[in-house]
Amino acid sequence: MKEPVVPEGILTLDRSGHVPLSEQIYRSFRSAVRGGLMPSGTRLPSTRRLATSLGVARNTVNAAYELLEAEGIISVKVGAASRITEGLPLEGSPGRNAEPQHSPGLSGRGLQMSENVRGEGAASRHGALQPGAPALDCFPYEEWARCLRRAARMERSSDLQYQNYSGIPALKQQLADHLAAERGVRAEPEQILITSSMQASLSLLSQALADPGDEAWLEEPGYLGARTAFRVAGLRIRPLPTDQLGADVTRLANTGVAPRLIYVTPSHQYPLGVRMPLARRLALLEATRLAGAVILEDDYDSEFLFSGRPVAALYGLAEEGQVIYLGTFSKSLMPGLRVAYCVVPAVLVDPLMRMLRNMGCAANVQAQAALARFMESGAYQKHLRTIRKIYEERGALLVRSLTERLGNRIEAEPPNGNVQVSVKFRGPLNDIDVARAMQERGFSVSPLSNCYLGENSLSGLIIGFADATPQQIAQGVNALGAILDEFQS
Ligand SMILES: Cc1ncc(COP(=O)(O)O)c(C=O)c1O
């Protein structure tokens, strides 16, 4: 009988050494069978013959045939040619390159959860001047490496097993001390849940505390991450009017629908950067009490206010259970750390801990242990002092450059904290178009109007400064000047 040959094009080997040759032969045959190129019963060349024709060692082909046999793709009989096994369920199914006959579709919930709420003109995450980005050049890498090394050696700790889904006790204790001293947030360490981001906390809490169709109030303009979390949870979002004194609940007094959740940034409103005075805070707490709602207080950046004494968190003024306090290390350290936290009422600790477990979204334990050590050693406080100064200088430089070059067209106040600043256009301009033009020039700024749900939005840009070099700031301001010239000519 004639020695069988492998159909043309099935076996092309990449000899760069990245994938073992036996693996490549195995995968090629498997794909050929799946693609219908080698039907059941097809005879395979002998290992010797194939090895010679491919210029590889016989053992290489043997290894590939053994894998194929182990998976039942070929049948090997002593003294006879190996054959593609009869009646393989794989047979004739489309290969990798074939047209898909059935592709998995998203469910209604999947569509909702994967919606791009950042919307039109939202900044890509690759350019300079990106809002929300802390300075990676200021991160204390050496000190952090020491803490991580120590955390990596933590052998036989029960923290490393399937437990402590809501965070490790050492970090909770550090946070409890830190929040009491710096933010007036007094809570037992057990009331602190560690999550992987503020976004995770917001998603967790909006799903835990409200049902689809319930109402949630969100500052207008407000943080898109909170809008995302509410949308994902199927909540109806009502814009909460916000002005130079922060969110004003009295303006929603007659809506007739009680909210379940109210999201606010009282220490430093996002994106306007204003601080909510006491009278507004008390009004907010009273409205919350009457509605039986829960406030989600996002205190994302108040640890590095540049000047003046930070006002204590709203949490400290509230009755037990009225406010859930949320913080993150994304701004003071870096988002890639994936560590954030929330302070919840004692009655919610166990159910939320089980939710974290059920949803499988707890934070990395070694990162938590390193962070606990980093805080305990005083390195975190030292780092906060450093970035306060550097961020203040960078923010001031950005606003000074913008005002000097474009002061007749934009309005901007030197920021008193945060990693980004909102700049308003003086004339009518489509900020989505301007943001897009900036992005095309390599600057990842965001349109201010994206932070509004309603029609009456301010037009402007949100520009990051914390991670910017003086050169990037100068280039960004020049680019914006050129774009405004073009748009307004
Ligand atoms: C108001 C506000 N909250 C939270 C965050 C992000 O927190 P995380 O990275 O932990 O999700 C940001 C980031 O830009 C923010 O601006």
The ligand as an ORCA input file, in Angstrom:
! r2SCAN-3c Opt
* xyz 0 1
  C     -14.227     60.428     42.222
  C     -13.408     59.187     42.012
  N     -13.648     58.100     42.767
  C     -12.947     56.948     42.579
  C     -11.953     56.857     41.625
  C     -11.193     55.590     41.327
  O     -11.071     54.687     42.290
  P     -10.597     53.203     41.903
  O      -9.407     53.324     40.975
  O     -10.212     52.613     43.213
  O     -11.749     52.510     41.255
  C     -11.687     57.961     40.824
  C     -10.664     57.839     39.766
  O     -10.437     58.644     38.932
  C     -12.412     59.152     41.033
  O     -12.155     60.231     40.267
*
